[in-house]
Amino acid sequence: MKNYIIKRCLIAIPLLMCISFFCFVFINLIPSDPAEVALRVRQTPIITEEAISQIRVELGLNDPFLIRYARWLGDCLRFDFGVSYVNPARTVLGEIGRCLPATIQLAGFSLIFVIILSLPIGFFCAIYKDSLFDRIVRSVVFMTTAMPAYWIGLLLMWLISIKLDLLPTSGNGTIKHLILPAFTISLTYISTYIRLIRNNILDNMKEDYVLYEKARGLKERTILINHVLKNSLHTCIVAIGMSIPQLIAGTIVVENVFAWPGVGKLCIAAIFNRDYPIIQAYVLMIGTLFVVFNLIFDIIQYITDPRLRRDVN
Amino acid sequence: MIKQLMKNKMAILSFGIIALISILGIFAPVFAPNDPYESNIIKKFAAFSYEYPLGTDHLGRCILSRMIYGIRPTLFLSLLTMLGTIGLGAIMGLLAGYFRGIVDEIIMRIVDVMLSFPSQIMILAVVALLGVDIRNVIIANIFIKWAWYARMIRTSVLKYRDKNFILFSRSIGSSESFILIKHMLPCIGSEMAILATLDIGWAILNISTLSFLGLGVQAPVSEWGAMLNEAKNVMTTNPYQMLVPGIAVVILVASFNLLGDCIRDALDPKEAN
């Protein structure tokens, strides 16, 4: 088992390197000259050719590409992502740190919605397969896959905040502000996981061990809850865990609809302002989260599922 | 396959809807009652009337005309995206699957890396790098999605690679490019078509989302996502303005998803059960 974990971690390292390399190439491809930007950041009044060549030496911009990459990577590992182009008084780390709690709050709340809604609904759909309930849920799931998330957000905002005046339309602060955006984000994932859980339980119900338990005369309810559900939960928890970074990345659209002050809104604003260091740090952060969460849940799945362990060995 | 599709009512219905919307889009000037760009501030937020069947927006432009003209960017840009994605994916997949060896290794390692990146974020990064414009959105979408198709197409190329007719063609001295174009491409053509239909819905949603955020189609061009963005600002006073484009997106995407499912079922009845 130890070998597997070590091997899995070693595979993650080149992937992280690829992501960081991509981010570095990204900032090197932008049309503006970094030396000029650095001068502007220091608020040099007149930018001359001399000053530019001086700062190029100072910042080491004349060094070979790979050396600059290594130096940049070292800075990133110390969480030094530079300063914002638009507002040089602010560091990129500070900006992201300011917005990240709101996004994590939102993503966490959506995750709770996903778990408490998709697990029971998927379970009941599988047990009462082809019943009225199952058919209604399936058509709702089909419709939500065709709906753009931002439109659902707008509709909910209109219906619940404006017509019924139950919840605030935008901003953050209280738990009331959280409900609508979190529900909007979770809706897409809920429909995916209802389908996943339903199919998983149906597959499990066809397995030999269920037949054996029926032959043993166990109660239907005991078989379903103690055995089938337990076996299917497993895959579902891992799938949901792996989608956590997607939840965080997926907040972009909804944050902009509900004016939620998170990193997604920061990133969109940065794209419009051409504030490249912030975009770079954002891409690096989400990319790293993807790799790390995949790694963690791969290992969790391996540890908790004895069948998988046997296969690998 | 087409015979089987004709038996399926769902397939005919969804194909009909798509065909109808495409015709409306192609002949937009004929069907649109008004000029979609002509603003008339005095008549802003007009109610449904004979002149403006769906009313007017905040600049007094006819919503129905804007909807009909909006089909062009929404539908045709997503078709273009899919063509580009499939094209690039097919070339890479063919090369990797057919020549194997070092070409295969290089292409597939690139594909692996591309697939491990979160796609939404990558699209944003590419758009940020190239600048806010619809052309860049399409380039970003193609850049992100081709890897997925390259992998699928490579798998099906491997299936045909050692079939007798290919071996025969090679043994009588056909050139490699002749084999690829004349034998390989027709074999995997149908699979590529299915993959494309399944994903047009995805492309439509993606382009309209980016336009909604203001990163895609720019004003005053009418696009359904951009129209929803405009409707957002007048939500309290004119809520119905956001219903029409939203419902249109849902109908179009749902039709493509349904059609894709039906084609897949028709091709592979085993999967359907």
Interface residues (C-beta under 8 A of the other chain):
Chain A: L15 C18 I19 F22 F26 L29 I30 F142 M143 T145 A146 M147 P148 A149 Y150 W151 L154 L155 M157 W158 I162 P245 Q246 A249 G250 I252 V253 N256 V257 C267 I268 A270 I271 F272 R274 Y276 I279 Y282 V283 I286 G287 F290 V291
Chain B: V113 S116 F117 P118 Q120 I121 M122 L124 A125 V127 A128 L129 V132 G201 L205 S208 T209 F212 L213 G214 L215 G225 L228 A231 K232 M235 T236 P239 M242 G246 V249 V250 V253 A254 N257
